[in-house]
Structures are given as C-alpha cells and as structure tokens.
C-alpha cells in the first residue's frame, strides 16, 4: 500500500467566517489554528499548506475565563537597560488594536519559526468590529458558540 502525499495543486481552499462575540479565546484559537493548518481535512500533509482562509469578526468582544484578563502578563524587552515592558490582555482589549489578543493566541498555537506557519498566518483576517471586506469570497459561517457550554453565557 502506498502513502498519498498531497501536492499543492490538489488543495482547494475554502473561506470560513467566525463571530468571536462571547467565545472563549483559547478554545477558538485552537480550532482556528487547526483550520489554518488544514488538520480538519483528510488530505492533510504537514509540509504543504492545505489550510483554509479564516475571517474573525467582533474580536474585541472575546471572552477570557477566570481572572486571565488581569492576571496573565506578557513581557518583552526593548533592548535598553531597564527596558522590560509588560501588558495584560485586558489592557490590549481596551486599547487601539483589540484584535491582537486573538491574533497572538492563534499565532502561539502554530508551528514556531517556520516559513510555512507564516504563510498560513497570512490567511487569517481579524477585525475588531462586525464589518469585513470579504463578502465576495462567500465565507461559510462556523458556529463555535454552540460547540461548548462556556461560550455565550
């Protein structure tokens, strides 16, 4: 028996639309990372981009369970002496770019330091509000809220 290896010309990419209002961040990020990589398809091949395009709307209304919004702290260093910076998800969600919380959660679930992962992340479109410019692609709506009781209380 032979093992089938998918070729890039055989891949058909779909568009999915996800409304993030009231959805738990980590659960949604895991599902979206799988969609971007193509792990939901039978033709999944780890070294070929078999994933689909994903559009996320209402990213500013994402839900973090427990006290993660205040207690989780992310650090980075500016490169200067005493240049340690920090922020919390709550501060980012109330700031100018609330979609970055969702983007970074999904990015952390993708393979690290890989050209393929960067290519797959380019297929992710995140918008803070309900409007998006991708109506021409006729995205299929995914109902993630109904998959778990913790979504949309």
Secondary structure, 3 states (H helix, E strand, C coil): CCCCCCCHHHCCCCEEEEECCCCEHHHHHHHHHHHHHCCCCCCCCCCCCCCCEEEEECHHHCECCCCHHHHCEEEEECCCCCCEEEEEHHHHHCCCCCHHHHHHHHHCCCCCCCHHHHHHHCCEEECCCCCCCCHHHCCEEECCHHHCCCCCC
